Each structure stands twice: as C-alpha cells, then as structure tokens.
Amino acid sequence: MMTTRTRRDEGFSLVELVLVVALLGTTLGLVYGAVQVLTKSASTSTEESAAAHDLSYSMELLSKTLMGGTGSSVLYANDYQIVLLTQTASGAWQVSSIAATMAPPATRGNLTWKRWSSNAGGTVLAGTVPTVWVMSDRNVNASSTSPIALFAYYQGSTNADLLINKTEDASTGVTTFIGALPKGYPRALVKRIRLHVASAFNAGVRDDFRDILLRSGS
C-alpha cells in the first residue's frame, strides 16, 4: 500500500529565513545607495544653481553700480572694497560702498552694497541712513585660504595699465610703491575696474569677471 507524506505546516526553515533576510538586505542596500546618490546629486545641483544665480545677480547689479549714472569718481579703492561717488540721471548724488567680507573661521562671506545720499563733494548728508543690499551670502573673495581680489584697477585701456602696489599721499598727490600687498590704490588714476566675483557651492566655486570703464574718472 502506497502512502503519501505531506509536509507539516511548520513555516520556513532556518536556511530559508537566512536566504530571505540576505536577499532583503541586499535589495535594501541597493535601494538605499541609489537614494543616497540621487539625494547628493540633487543637493549639489541645487547648491550650484544657487551659486550661479548669486553670481549672475551680483555681476549685473554691481556692474551697473560701477558704471554709475551720468558719471562716477573713486573715493577709496582696495582689493576688496571700493567707494564711489556717482550722479544719477535725475542729478542726485550718492556714495556707494561695495565690499566683500569674511570673518574666520567662516567658509563663506557677504558681498554687500551700501548706498547713501550725498552732496557733489561726496559728503554723506546728515541723518542719512544707508540702503544696504547683501548681493550674496556665499561669497568667497575674501577667503583666508584662497582669496580672489574682488577688484583690479587700471589707469588705461590695456592690461599693461594695471595698478599694482601703489598708494597715494593725500596731501601731496604723490604716488609711491608700498611693497607686496596693496593697502590702497591711487584714486585719480583709476579709469577701468575689473570686477571678479566668486561664489561657493558645496566644495566648489563659481566665478566670473568683467571689465568696466568708468564714465568719468576722479
């Protein structure tokens, strides 16, 4: 007589459970890895897009500021700040300060434009409160590790006219060399400015530069 043996309803064996857990773990690992890659890629893309937007916005707005209205003159100039006296199309005068700043140990700084109403001599009117725009909060021009000069100054139309390591005696107007690091540039000689903006994203930097001819030098 032939009998049929049936498997008792005892669930999975230990070997089967180990195999299922191993397959499940491998699948989850692959899914998690893919999600991590996609998340990192999206984050990098978002950061880079933000840096590109900051860069474009800063370049356009500050270029217009440096060109001024009907004319402009330089009141102060160094690698990371310029102070300009400009006259608008309406005839009003204003003083503008454009500066890149970064306080250690921060890895990003601010690119700021301040503007005051003034008279034709560049004196800020009493009681005037400056209008302040932070062009970017991811600026790295003034980085302590790898600085990029926000401004370069030229006394003419060619690159050979670059002003380097010079300063001006305010009382005599005499221009002299001061060594390796410029503390300031002779205002009367500045006719052309190179604006070079650097904006950070994650571990990278986007930068752009533009040469601007002042409509009327000081």
C-alpha positions as CSV (number, residue, x, y, z in Angstrom):
1,M,0.0,0.0,0.0
2,M,1.4,3.4,-1.0
3,T,1.2,6.3,1.5
4,T,1.7,10.0,0.8
5,R,3.8,12.0,3.2
6,T,2.8,15.7,3.4
7,R,5.0,18.5,4.9
8,R,3.7,19.7,8.2
9,D,2.6,23.3,8.4
10,E,5.8,24.4,10.3
11,G,6.7,27.6,8.4
12,F,10.1,28.3,6.9
13,S,13.3,26.6,7.8
14,L,16.3,28.4,9.2
15,V,18.1,28.2,5.9
16,E,15.2,29.7,4.1
17,L,15.0,32.5,6.5
18,V,18.7,33.3,6.2
19,L,18.3,33.4,2.4
20,V,15.3,35.7,2.6
21,V,17.0,38.1,5.0
22,A,20.1,38.1,2.9
23,L,18.2,38.9,-0.3
24,L,16.1,41.5,1.5
25,G,19.2,43.1,3.0
26,T,20.9,43.2,-0.4
27,T,17.9,44.8,-2.0
28,L,17.5,47.4,0.7
29,G,21.2,48.2,0.5
30,L,21.0,48.8,-3.3
31,V,17.9,51.0,-2.9
32,Y,19.5,53.0,-0.1
33,G,22.6,53.5,-2.1
34,A,20.7,54.7,-5.1
35,V,18.7,57.1,-2.9
36,Q,21.8,58.5,-1.4
37,V,23.4,59.1,-4.8
38,L,20.3,60.8,-6.1
39,T,19.9,62.9,-3.0
40,K,23.6,64.0,-3.1
41,S,23.3,64.8,-6.8
42,A,20.1,66.8,-6.2
43,S,21.8,68.7,-3.4
44,T,24.9,69.5,-5.5
45,S,22.7,70.6,-8.4
46,T,20.6,72.9,-6.1
47,E,23.7,74.4,-4.5
48,E,25.4,75.0,-7.8
49,S,22.2,76.6,-9.2
50,A,22.1,78.9,-6.2
51,A,25.7,79.9,-6.7
52,A,25.1,80.6,-10.4
53,H,22.1,82.8,-9.5
54,D,24.1,84.7,-6.9
55,L,26.9,85.2,-9.3
56,S,24.7,86.4,-12.2
57,Y,22.7,88.7,-9.9
58,S,25.9,90.2,-8.3
59,M,27.6,90.8,-11.6
60,E,24.7,92.5,-13.3
61,L,23.8,94.8,-10.4
62,L,27.3,95.7,-9.3
63,S,28.4,96.4,-12.9
64,K,25.6,98.9,-13.3
65,T,26.6,100.5,-9.9
66,L,30.3,100.8,-11.0
67,M,29.3,102.4,-14.3
68,G,27.2,104.9,-12.4
69,G,24.6,107.3,-13.8
70,T,26.0,110.3,-15.7
71,G,29.4,110.0,-14.1
72,S,31.4,108.4,-11.3
73,S,34.5,109.1,-9.3
74,V,36.5,106.8,-6.9
75,L,36.7,107.9,-3.3
76,Y,38.5,104.8,-2.0
77,A,39.8,101.6,-3.6
78,N,41.4,98.4,-2.4
79,D,41.3,94.7,-3.4
80,Y,38.0,94.0,-1.6
81,Q,36.3,97.4,-1.4
82,I,35.5,100.4,-3.5
83,V,33.8,103.6,-2.5
84,L,32.3,105.6,-5.4
85,L,30.6,108.9,-5.8
86,T,28.0,108.8,-8.6
87,Q,25.4,111.1,-10.0
88,T,22.1,109.6,-11.1
89,A,20.2,110.6,-14.2
90,S,18.0,112.8,-12.1
91,G,21.0,114.8,-11.0
92,A,21.1,113.5,-7.4
93,W,24.5,112.4,-5.9
94,Q,25.1,109.3,-3.9
95,V,28.0,107.5,-2.3
96,S,28.2,103.7,-2.8
97,S,30.4,101.2,-1.0
98,I,30.8,97.7,-2.5
99,A,32.7,95.2,-0.3
100,A,33.5,91.5,0.1
101,T,33.9,90.4,3.7
102,M,34.5,87.1,5.5
103,A,35.1,86.6,9.2
104,P,37.2,83.5,10.1
105,P,36.5,80.6,10.7
106,A,33.5,81.1,8.3
107,T,33.9,79.5,4.9
108,R,31.5,81.9,3.2
109,G,31.2,85.7,3.5
110,N,29.0,88.5,2.2
111,L,29.1,90.7,-0.8
112,T,27.5,93.9,0.2
113,W,26.4,97.2,-1.5
114,K,25.7,100.2,0.7
115,R,24.4,103.5,-0.6
116,W,24.0,106.9,1.0
117,S,22.6,110.2,-0.4
118,S,25.4,112.8,-0.6
119,N,26.4,116.2,-2.0
120,A,28.5,116.7,-5.1
121,G,31.7,116.6,-2.9
122,G,30.9,113.1,-1.7
123,T,29.9,114.1,1.8
124,V,27.1,112.0,3.2
125,L,24.1,114.1,4.1
126,A,23.4,114.4,7.9
127,G,20.9,111.9,9.2
128,T,21.1,109.7,6.1
129,V,20.5,106.0,6.7
130,P,22.3,103.8,4.2
131,T,20.4,101.4,1.9
132,V,22.0,98.0,2.2
133,W,21.8,95.1,-0.2
134,V,23.5,91.8,0.5
135,M,24.2,90.6,-3.0
136,S,25.4,87.2,-1.8
137,D,25.9,85.3,1.4
138,R,28.1,82.7,-0.2
139,N,30.8,85.0,-1.4
140,V,34.4,83.7,-1.0
141,N,36.5,86.6,-2.5
142,A,37.9,87.4,0.9
143,S,38.7,83.8,1.9
144,S,41.7,83.5,4.2
145,T,42.9,80.3,2.4
146,S,42.5,81.1,-1.3
147,P,41.4,84.8,-1.7
148,I,40.4,86.3,-5.0
149,A,40.6,90.0,-5.3
150,L,37.1,91.5,-5.9
151,F,38.6,94.4,-7.8
152,A,41.6,95.1,-10.0
153,Y,42.3,98.7,-11.1
154,Y,43.7,100.1,-14.4
155,Q,44.8,103.5,-15.4
156,G,44.2,102.8,-19.1
157,S,42.6,100.5,-21.6
158,T,45.2,97.8,-21.7
159,N,46.2,95.1,-19.2
160,A,49.7,96.8,-19.0
161,D,48.0,99.7,-17.3
162,L,47.2,97.6,-14.2
163,L,47.8,99.4,-10.9
164,I,49.9,97.3,-8.6
165,N,51.3,98.0,-5.1
166,K,50.9,101.7,-5.2
167,T,49.5,104.3,-2.8
168,E,48.7,107.9,-2.9
169,D,49.7,110.7,-0.5
170,A,46.5,112.5,0.2
171,S,48.3,115.8,0.9
172,T,50.8,115.9,-2.0
173,G,49.2,113.6,-4.5
174,V,52.5,111.7,-4.9
175,T,52.1,108.0,-5.9
176,T,54.6,105.5,-4.4
177,F,55.2,101.8,-4.3
178,I,54.5,100.2,-0.9
179,G,55.6,96.5,-1.3
180,A,53.9,93.2,-2.0
181,L,50.5,93.8,-0.6
182,P,48.5,96.9,-1.8
183,K,46.9,98.9,1.0
184,G,45.1,101.1,-1.4
185,Y,45.2,102.4,-4.9
186,P,45.6,106.0,-6.3
187,R,42.1,107.2,-6.8
188,A,42.9,109.7,-9.6
189,L,44.5,107.0,-11.7
190,V,41.6,104.5,-11.7
191,K,39.9,104.6,-15.1
192,R,38.9,101.0,-15.5
193,I,37.9,98.4,-13.0
194,R,37.9,94.6,-13.3
195,L,35.1,93.1,-11.1
196,H,35.8,89.5,-10.2
197,V,33.1,87.7,-8.2
198,A,33.5,84.3,-6.6
199,S,30.5,82.3,-5.2
200,A,30.7,79.0,-3.3
201,F,28.7,75.8,-3.7
202,N,29.5,72.7,-1.6
203,A,33.2,72.2,-2.1
204,G,33.3,74.1,-5.4
205,V,33.5,77.8,-6.5
206,R,31.9,79.5,-9.5
207,D,33.4,82.8,-10.6
208,D,33.1,85.4,-13.3
209,F,34.8,88.7,-14.1
210,R,34.0,91.8,-16.2
211,D,35.9,94.9,-17.1
212,I,34.1,98.2,-16.5
213,L,35.2,101.5,-17.9
214,L,34.3,104.4,-15.6
215,R,32.2,107.1,-17.4
216,S,34.3,109.8,-15.8
217,G,37.3,109.1,-13.5
218,S,38.2,111.1,-10.5
